[in-house]
Amino acid sequence: MKRSCITILATLVLIAPAAAQLQITPPAAIPSPAPDKAKEKLKEPPKAKPHAITKKKDIAPAPKSSPSPAPAATVIPAPPTDNSNVDLVFGAYQRGQYKTAFDLATARAAAGDPKAMTMLGELYSNAMGVRRDYAKSVEWYKRAADAGDREAMFALAMLRMAGRGGPVDKGEAVKLMASAAKLGEPKAAYNLALLYLDGQTLPQDVKRSAELLRQAADAGLPEAQYALATFYKEGTGVPKDVEKAVRLLQAATLADNVDAEVEYAIALFNGTGTPKNQPAAVALLRKAARQGSAIAQNRLAWVLINGMGTAVDKVEGFKWHLVAKTAGKGDPELDKQLADLPAEDRTKAEAAAKKWLGTK
């Protein structure tokens, strides 16, 4: 990394229809050389921009402007196993029967059930079965939080951070987030880690950030697994350990985290921190490319065009190059190779790219 920074794009709302994001820049990371040959194209971890961490500056530099205001927080409450009435509420929610969930949750909340209160906060916050009303959402989340519900604490913290249903109150948001994290809420631990990394809302403390990320990662949160993998890869707040980084990437990959898929594929391709397995790496690149990762699309283009770990397929490879280019991941070297491609194959690649993009 040539400009000594890792950029975290934090997903502040991990189960929301529209995720809130916060840009965070931690301390200096260890430099690594940039690729300069075709066969080295997969040797540098890519920069990614999906819900967590971007890596390499040469791939997708992070914006320098201030992040836009975060949208409302949301949280999907997990139903307790000892209350069949609340199970019915959650079941209706999962089936998309929001009006039914609202009616059932209203009755349960009146009886003092914190989970039902949290559900009402969720429904009001996201206009599910009822008109959106952030003030009422805050009211219900606060009642549930006061009753000890950790998910309500986190959701209320996010509303306070975003200034929904009331003025922005970062102090209260941090307290709520910390309380939720202590009670084992992984999303709260993850976002609190990002605030410690940011050094604006809280004093910067990369070791504390790493501890919180580990808590969230151990709870199975893929965004935290991916973030902590980056910490281990760069030695940020923890001793540098490439093998631990790769294990975390593998775990996040199993949870379909697209950024982790790309970096784990690169680790597999090069045998970095894990036994080399190029066919598996190419398969992961294909998966991530189809999920819309411009980094994966670019890397897949290189392996297909050059027959690296897979059979040569220039038409398919240049298709992915053109698709990645539309997403801002241009590649001058591949542009040159495309210009030298026989006209018939170039036409096929362009047509395939247009078909994938849904353009004429």
Helices and strands as residue ranges (DSSP letters): E 7-11, E 21-24, G 38-40, E 53-54, H 84-94, H 98-110, H 114-126, H 134-146, H 150-162, H 170-182, H 186-198, H 206-218, H 222-234, H 242-254, H 258-270, H 278-290, H 294-306, H 314-326, H 332-339, H 343-357
